[in-house]
Amino acid sequence: MTLNPENRRFLSMKIEKNPYLPLRLAFFIYDFFRLLFMLELLIAVLPLGNTSTASWFPYLVYVVPNALFPLMGFFLLIRPREYKAYISLYLAGKTIVIVSIFGWTIFSFKSIFTSTVSSQEFITILGFVLGLTILDMGSLLGSSLLKNKINRLAAPESGEITEGEEIAEGDSVPEGSGVS
């Protein structure tokens, strides 16, 4: 692989300062620690056990798809304009997370409450899940703001011709935008 200017720019990992740098950093940090916390919660509820049939599979089923959130946060942190398409994926994923946690809470409330988990532990787990759901809703709102800001910055000003846009016959060309 040769190091052309495009590759060199990616490998430098220089973080763009605008737009909303603190918000992008918060997405990355929140999703990273959310993944760790939810994995710890999963291990507490479904311990691996000491049997020969114990498997890491349930944990991997959770971790692998949810690792995409911190990765999307990382790419949005370093290059928000280049990876702005990830924001829509982030929004869709967070919406699915919120709906699935809400559904899980409603449908498994009774079975978890009557399980071996004590009522105090159950209330603590439910409180953490509710807190994370509220934070997920906040990240959903924040990512919507970020998407709007990036789209506004990327939108061409009126009269400006973007790359790949063709001028139809009869259209006027603004002065100074001709080929030199």
N, C-alpha and C positions, 0 to 999 in steps of 0.2 A: 504494500500500500504506500503510495507516495503522499507526501504532505503538501497538498495544494492549499491555497488560502482558505477554502471552505472547511477542509478537515482540520486545519490548524486552529480555526476559530472555535470549532466544537471542542477540540481537545483542551483548549485554554480554560474552559468552564468559567469564563468571566460572567458574573451575574449582572444582568441589566438592572439599572437602578429604578426605572419606572416601568409600568404603572403599578402602584400599590405594593411596593416591596415588602413592608411589614405583613400585609395580608397574605402574600404568597409564601413568606417564611412561616407564618402561622399555620397555613394549610399543611405544609410539609411536616412541621414538628408535631402538630396535632395528629395527623394521620399515622405517623410513625409510632407515637406513643399509644394511640388508640389500638393499633394492631397488636402491640405488645400486651396491653392491658386485656384486650378481648381474648387473646391466646391464653393468658394466665387464668382468666375467668373460665375458659373452656376446660383447661386442665383441672381446675378446682372442682368443676361440676362433673366432668367425665375423667376421673384419674386413669392413668395408663395401666396401673396395676403391675403385679410381679409375676403374672402367669406367662407361659410360653406363647399363648395366643394373643397377648397384648400387642397392639399395633399403633403406629404413629399415624396411620391413615386418616382418622377423623381430624387430627390437628392439621395435617397437610391439606385436606379438603378445605379447611377454613383459611389457612394462611396464604396459600398460593394465589387465589383470586383477589384476596384483600390486600396483598402486597402491591397490587397495581395502584392503590390510592397514594401511598407514599411516593411511589415512582412518578406518578403523574404530578404530584406536588413538587417533586424535585425538578422535573423538566420544566414545569411552569415557573419555578423559582429562577432557573438559570436563563431561560429563553422564552418569555411569555408570548411574544409575537410569533415566533416560529412554531410553537406548540399550542397555539390557541385552539386548535381542533380538540385537544385533550379536555378542554373545559366542558364541552358538551358531554363527553364521556364521563367526566367527573360528576356533572349534574345528574346524568341518568343513573350512574352507580349509587350516588348518595340517595336519590329518590327510592331506588330499589331497596337499599339498606333500611331506610326509615319505614317503608311499608312492610318489609319482612319482619323487622323487629316488633313493630306494632302488632302484626298478625301473630307472631310467635307469642307475644305477651298475652294476647287475648285467648288463643287456643290452648296454651299450655299452662295457664295460670293455676288451675285446680290441680293438675298432675304434679307440678313442681311444688306447690304448697303442701301437698300430702306426701311428698317423697321424704327421703332421709335427711334432707336439708332442714336445719332448725328454722323456726319462724324468724328469728333475728337475722340469720344468714340470708334467708330468702328476702327479707325487707332490704338488707344491705345490697344484695345483688340487683334487686329490682330498682333500687335508688341509683346505683351506678349505671344500669342500662338506661334508665330514664334520663339521667344526666348526659350520657353519651348521645342519646337521641336528640336532646335539645341542642347539644354542640354540633351534631350533624346537620340539624336544621339551620343553625347559624352558618355553618360552612357552605350549605346550599345557597343561602342568601348572599354570602360573601363571594362565592364563585359566580353568581349571577351578576353582581356588581363588577367583578373583574372582567367577565366576558363583555359586558356592555362598554366598559372603559377601553378595552383592547380593540373592540370593533370600531369605536369612535375614533381612536387614534389611527387605525388602519384605513378608515374610509377616506377616499380621495375628496379633496375640496371641490366645490362646484367649478366646472370648467377645466378641471385637471383630467388628463387622459392617462389611464392606467395601462400597464403592460398587458398586451394581448387584446386590448380593446380596439376595435376597428372603427374608422370613421365612415359613416354611410354617405353615399353621394347626396349632395345638397346640404350636408352639415357644414357648419363653419368651423374653422380651426382657429383657436385663440392665437392672437399675435404673439410671436416669440416661442411658440411651441412647435415650430416646423423643424424639419431635418436640416442639420447644418453640416 
